[in-house]
Amino acid sequence: MNEMDEADEIGPPEQTDNRKVWIGGGALLAAAAVAGFAYANSGDTQWSDNQSIVDGDAAEVASSEDVSPEPEPEPILEARGVIAAKNESTVASRMTARITAMPVREGRSFRKGALLARFDCSTISAELSAARAATTAYEKTYETNVELDSYEAVGKNEVAVSRANLGRARAEANAIAAQLKDCAVYAPFAGTVVEEIASRGEVAASGQPLLRIQSGGDLEADLIVPSNWLTWLRPGAAFDFVIDETGATITGAVTQLGASVDPVSKTIRVAADIDRGDALVLPGMSGTATFEEPSDEPVEEEGEAAEEGASGTTSTETTTEGANTNGSQPS
């Protein structure tokens, strides 16, 4: 290599000095940046070994175990029910006749013994008059035969026949009179007409429904409760009944449990008396009955406890007196 090539590789002395200055400045800047980063993080960073991390996790687990579980919510003993009348009946006709009067209209109230329906019984009245006239005739014949028999002017057979005819006439008259009693239908209890099935002027057949009535004052609640309530539900159990239609709350008490359990729904019907107070309560209203949670703790009767205490004391005193009488101490 000649001197010209070496001079080209070394380059000008000015360029070489500039490169050295730039390299030195970059190194100083990098060192200053590293030192600043370390200083900035020196107050926030805390170094710990693996044992301290494990101890922290254990403390968190222990604190989570110390937290007591939340108590289970109390069971809500609710049952659906409907208000119903204790007395409800369908008034029907016991004869085939034309309806002449129905004074109590639908929705109206009535008293016990009030007239609900009357029929045209002119034909039956005429039949009763004829039966009574025949009875009178047979009665005269029988009396005459009895008088003739006293004079031995008539045979015993004729007297017996006249007596039988009189009895038959009386029976027929009584039967017609019984039919005449069915010409009017009276209320068996005080209540309200719920539905008017027949109307005045119609010809009602025997057994045809006329009116549907129910008692207005005597109301009860029919509840449908789960069958597993039979373990604690007894007559006399109190409950609050919230009516859906009005939002009013009334009280009630169970009076009778159903005779059978529905095997499909696992429910049983329960009848209960209600105290409506000043609330508006009508048959057909529905609502929800809420019962109090039964107590699982057995109630110890004070009388039995006192008897047990008295018997224990008596036996102890008897044992002590026996030991003193024998001259030996009880073991």
C-alpha positions as CSV (number, residue, x, y, z in Angstrom):
1,M,0.0,0.0,0.0
2,N,1.3,3.4,-0.9
3,E,1.2,6.5,1.1
4,M,-1.8,7.9,-0.8
5,D,-4.0,4.9,0.2
6,E,-3.0,5.2,3.8
7,A,-3.9,8.8,3.8
8,D,-7.3,8.1,2.3
9,E,-8.1,5.4,5.0
10,I,-7.1,7.6,7.9
11,G,-9.0,10.5,6.6
12,P,-8.7,14.1,7.4
13,P,-7.7,14.8,11.0
14,E,-10.7,17.1,11.5
15,Q,-13.2,14.4,10.7
16,T,-11.5,12.0,13.1
17,D,-11.7,14.5,16.0
18,N,-15.4,15.2,15.3
19,R,-16.3,11.5,15.5
20,K,-14.6,11.2,18.8
21,V,-16.5,14.1,20.2
22,W,-19.9,12.7,19.0
23,I,-19.2,9.2,20.5
24,G,-18.2,10.6,23.8
25,G,-21.2,12.9,24.1
26,G,-23.6,10.0,23.3
27,A,-22.1,7.8,26.0
28,L,-22.5,10.6,28.5
29,L,-26.1,11.1,27.6
30,A,-26.9,7.4,27.9
31,A,-25.3,7.2,31.3
32,A,-27.3,10.3,32.5
33,A,-30.5,8.7,31.3
34,V,-29.9,5.4,33.1
35,A,-29.0,7.3,36.3
36,G,-32.1,9.4,36.1
37,F,-34.4,6.4,35.6
38,A,-32.9,4.6,38.5
39,Y,-33.3,7.6,40.8
40,A,-36.9,8.2,39.7
41,N,-37.9,4.6,40.5
42,S,-35.8,4.2,43.7
43,G,-38.7,5.5,45.9
44,D,-41.6,3.5,44.4
45,T,-40.0,0.2,43.9
46,Q,-39.7,-2.2,46.8
47,W,-37.9,-5.4,46.4
48,S,-39.0,-8.4,48.3
49,D,-38.1,-12.1,48.3
50,N,-40.5,-14.9,47.5
51,Q,-41.2,-15.7,51.1
52,S,-42.8,-12.3,51.7
53,I,-45.1,-12.8,48.6
54,V,-46.2,-16.2,50.0
55,D,-46.9,-14.7,53.4
56,G,-49.1,-12.0,51.8
57,D,-51.1,-14.6,49.8
58,A,-51.6,-16.6,53.0
59,A,-52.8,-13.5,54.9
60,E,-55.3,-12.8,52.1
61,V,-56.7,-16.3,52.3
62,A,-57.0,-16.2,56.1
63,S,-58.8,-12.9,55.9
64,S,-61.2,-14.3,53.4
65,E,-61.9,-17.3,55.6
66,D,-62.5,-15.1,58.6
67,V,-65.5,-13.4,56.9
68,S,-68.7,-15.0,58.2
69,P,-71.2,-16.2,55.6
70,E,-74.3,-14.3,55.0
71,P,-77.4,-15.6,56.8
72,E,-79.9,-17.5,54.7
73,P,-83.1,-15.6,54.0
74,E,-86.1,-16.6,56.1
75,P,-88.7,-18.7,54.2
76,I,-91.8,-16.8,53.0
77,L,-94.9,-18.8,53.9
78,E,-97.4,-17.5,51.4
79,A,-100.4,-19.1,49.8
80,R,-103.0,-18.0,47.3
81,G,-106.7,-17.9,48.2
82,V,-110.1,-16.7,47.2
83,I,-112.9,-15.2,49.3
84,A,-116.1,-17.3,49.2
85,A,-119.5,-17.3,50.9
86,K,-120.1,-19.9,53.5
87,N,-123.6,-20.5,52.3
88,E,-124.2,-20.7,48.5
89,S,-127.1,-22.4,46.8
90,T,-128.9,-22.7,43.4
91,V,-132.6,-22.3,43.7
92,A,-134.5,-24.6,41.3
93,S,-138.1,-25.3,40.4
94,R,-139.7,-28.5,41.8
95,M,-142.6,-28.4,39.3
96,T,-143.4,-27.6,35.7
97,A,-145.2,-24.3,35.8
98,R,-145.1,-20.7,34.6
99,I,-143.2,-18.2,36.7
100,T,-145.5,-15.4,37.8
101,A,-143.2,-13.5,40.1
102,M,-139.5,-13.1,41.0
103,P,-139.4,-10.0,43.3
104,V,-135.6,-10.1,44.1
105,R,-133.5,-9.1,41.2
106,E,-129.8,-9.8,40.6
107,G,-127.5,-8.0,43.0
108,R,-130.3,-7.4,45.5
109,S,-130.2,-8.6,49.1
110,F,-133.0,-10.5,50.9
111,R,-133.8,-11.8,54.3
112,K,-134.3,-15.3,55.4
113,G,-137.7,-16.5,54.5
114,A,-138.2,-13.9,51.8
115,L,-140.1,-14.8,48.6
116,L,-137.8,-15.6,45.7
117,A,-140.1,-17.0,43.1
118,R,-143.8,-17.9,42.6
119,F,-145.5,-20.1,40.0
120,D,-148.9,-20.3,38.4
121,C,-150.5,-23.1,40.3
122,S,-154.1,-22.7,39.3
123,T,-154.3,-26.2,37.9
124,I,-152.9,-27.7,41.1
125,S,-155.3,-25.7,43.2
126,A,-158.3,-27.0,41.1
127,E,-157.0,-30.6,41.5
128,L,-156.7,-30.0,45.3
129,S,-160.3,-28.8,45.4
130,A,-161.5,-31.9,43.5
131,A,-159.5,-34.2,45.8
132,R,-161.0,-32.6,48.9
133,A,-164.5,-32.9,47.5
134,A,-163.9,-36.6,46.8
135,T,-162.6,-37.0,50.3
136,T,-165.8,-35.5,51.7
137,A,-167.9,-37.8,49.7
138,Y,-166.0,-40.9,50.8
139,E,-166.2,-39.7,54.3
140,K,-170.1,-39.5,54.2
141,T,-170.3,-42.9,52.6
142,Y,-168.1,-44.4,55.3
143,E,-170.2,-42.8,58.1
144,T,-173.4,-44.1,56.6
145,N,-172.1,-47.6,56.3
146,V,-170.9,-47.5,59.9
147,E,-174.4,-46.4,61.0
148,L,-176.0,-49.2,58.9
149,D,-173.7,-51.7,60.3
150,S,-174.8,-50.8,63.8
151,Y,-178.3,-52.0,62.7
152,E,-176.8,-55.0,60.9
153,A,-178.3,-53.5,57.7
154,V,-175.0,-53.7,55.7
155,G,-172.3,-56.2,55.4
156,K,-168.9,-55.9,57.0
157,N,-167.2,-55.9,53.6
158,E,-168.9,-52.8,52.5
159,V,-167.8,-51.0,55.6
160,A,-164.2,-52.0,55.0
161,V,-164.3,-50.9,51.4
162,S,-165.7,-47.5,52.3
163,R,-163.0,-47.1,54.9
164,A,-160.3,-47.8,52.3
165,N,-161.8,-45.4,49.8
166,L,-161.8,-42.7,52.4
167,G,-158.1,-43.3,53.2
168,R,-157.2,-43.2,49.5
169,A,-159.0,-39.9,48.9
170,R,-157.3,-38.3,51.9
171,A,-153.9,-39.5,50.7
172,E,-154.5,-38.0,47.2
173,A,-155.6,-34.7,48.7
174,N,-152.4,-34.6,50.8
175,A,-150.2,-35.3,47.8
176,I,-151.8,-32.4,45.8
177,A,-151.5,-30.1,48.8
178,A,-147.8,-30.9,49.0
179,Q,-147.3,-30.0,45.4
180,L,-149.2,-26.7,46.1
181,K,-146.5,-25.8,48.6
182,D,-143.9,-25.8,45.8
183,C,-145.7,-23.0,44.0
184,A,-143.6,-20.6,46.0
185,V,-139.8,-20.6,46.7
186,Y,-138.6,-18.9,49.9
187,A,-135.0,-18.0,50.9
188,P,-133.3,-20.6,53.1
189,F,-130.9,-17.9,54.5
190,A,-130.2,-14.2,54.3
191,G,-128.0,-13.2,51.4
192,T,-127.8,-11.8,47.9
193,V,-128.9,-12.9,44.4
194,V,-125.7,-13.6,42.5
195,E,-127.2,-14.7,39.2
196,E,-130.7,-14.6,37.8
197,I,-131.0,-17.7,35.5
198,A,-134.7,-17.6,34.7
199,S,-137.1,-14.7,34.2
200,R,-140.7,-13.9,35.0
201,G,-143.2,-15.3,32.4
202,E,-141.0,-18.3,31.5
203,V,-142.3,-21.9,31.9
204,A,-139.9,-23.6,34.2
205,A,-139.4,-27.3,34.0
206,S,-139.0,-29.5,37.1
207,G,-135.5,-29.2,38.3
208,Q,-134.6,-26.2,36.2
209,P,-132.3,-23.6,38.1
210,L,-133.9,-20.3,38.7
211,L,-131.5,-18.2,40.9
212,R,-128.0,-18.6,42.4
213,I,-127.8,-17.1,45.8
214,Q,-125.2,-16.8,48.5
215,S,-124.9,-15.4,52.0
216,G,-123.6,-11.8,52.1
217,G,-122.3,-11.6,55.6
218,D,-120.8,-15.0,56.3
219,L,-117.5,-15.1,54.3
220,E,-114.5,-17.4,54.4
221,A,-111.2,-17.8,52.7
222,D,-110.4,-20.9,50.6
223,L,-106.6,-21.4,50.5
224,I,-104.4,-23.7,48.4
225,V,-101.3,-24.5,50.5
226,P,-98.4,-26.9,49.9
227,S,-99.0,-30.4,51.3
228,N,-95.7,-30.3,53.3
229,W,-97.3,-27.6,55.5
230,L,-99.2,-30.4,57.1
231,T,-96.3,-30.9,59.4
232,W,-97.0,-27.7,61.3
233,L,-100.3,-26.2,59.9
234,R,-103.2,-26.8,62.4
235,P,-106.7,-25.3,62.8
236,G,-106.4,-21.9,64.6
237,A,-103.2,-20.9,62.7
238,A,-103.4,-17.1,62.1
239,F,-102.5,-15.3,58.9
240,D,-102.7,-12.0,57.1
241,F,-104.6,-11.8,53.9
242,V,-103.8,-9.1,51.3
243,I,-106.7,-8.6,48.8
244,D,-105.5,-8.1,45.2
245,E,-108.5,-5.9,44.1
246,T,-108.3,-3.3,46.9
247,G,-104.9,-3.8,48.5
248,A,-106.5,-4.0,51.9
249,T,-105.1,-6.4,54.6
250,I,-107.4,-8.5,56.7
251,T,-106.8,-11.2,59.3
252,G,-107.9,-14.8,59.4
253,A,-107.6,-18.1,61.1
254,V,-107.6,-21.6,59.8
255,T,-110.8,-23.6,60.6
256,Q,-110.5,-26.8,58.6
257,L,-107.9,-28.7,56.6
258,G,-108.8,-30.5,53.4
259,A,-109.7,-34.2,53.4
260,S,-107.2,-35.2,50.6
261,V,-104.0,-34.0,48.9
262,D,-103.8,-33.4,45.2
263,P,-101.1,-35.9,44.0
264,V,-100.2,-33.8,41.0
265,S,-99.7,-30.3,42.4
266,K,-98.9,-31.5,46.0
267,T,-101.3,-29.1,47.5
268,I,-104.3,-29.2,49.8
269,R,-107.3,-27.0,50.3
270,V,-107.7,-25.1,53.6
271,A,-110.8,-23.3,54.9
272,A,-110.4,-20.3,57.1
273,D,-112.6,-17.6,58.9
274,I,-111.8,-14.0,58.1
275,D,-112.2,-10.8,60.0
276,R,-112.8,-8.1,57.3
277,G,-113.2,-5.2,59.7
278,D,-114.0,-2.0,57.8
279,A,-112.5,-3.3,54.5
280,L,-114.6,-3.9,51.4
281,V,-114.6,-7.7,51.0
282,L,-116.8,-9.5,48.4
283,P,-117.1,-13.1,47.4
284,G,-114.8,-13.9,44.5
285,M,-112.0,-11.6,45.5
286,S,-108.5,-13.2,45.5
287,G,-105.4,-12.5,47.5
288,T,-102.3,-13.8,49.2
289,A,-102.2,-15.2,52.8
290,T,-99.0,-14.9,54.7
291,F,-98.4,-17.1,57.7
292,E,-95.9,-16.7,60.5
293,E,-92.8,-19.0,60.5
294,P,-93.5,-21.9,62.9
295,S,-91.1,-22.3,65.9
296,D,-89.0,-25.5,65.8
297,E,-88.2,-25.4,69.6
298,P,-90.3,-27.7,71.7
299,V,-92.3,-25.9,74.4
300,E,-91.9,-27.5,77.8
301,E,-94.9,-27.3,79.9
302,E,-94.4,-25.7,83.3
303,G,-96.7,-28.1,85.0
304,E,-94.7,-31.2,83.9
305,A,-91.4,-29.5,84.9
306,A,-92.7,-28.7,88.3
307,E,-94.0,-32.2,88.8
308,E,-90.6,-33.7,87.8
309,G,-88.8,-31.3,90.2
310,A,-91.1,-32.2,93.0
311,S,-90.8,-35.9,92.4
312,G,-87.0,-35.6,92.3
313,T,-86.9,-33.7,95.6
314,T,-89.2,-36.2,97.3
315,S,-87.2,-39.2,96.2
316,T,-84.0,-37.5,97.5
317,E,-85.5,-36.7,100.8
318,T,-86.9,-40.3,101.1
319,T,-83.4,-41.7,100.5
320,T,-81.8,-39.5,103.1
321,E,-84.4,-40.3,105.7
322,G,-84.0,-44.0,105.1
323,A,-80.3,-43.7,105.5
324,N,-80.6,-41.8,108.8
325,T,-83.0,-44.3,110.2
326,N,-80.7,-47.3,109.5
327,G,-77.8,-45.4,111.0
328,S,-75.7,-45.4,107.9
329,Q,-74.8,-42.6,105.6
330,P,-76.0,-42.7,102.0
331,S,-73.3,-43.6,99.5
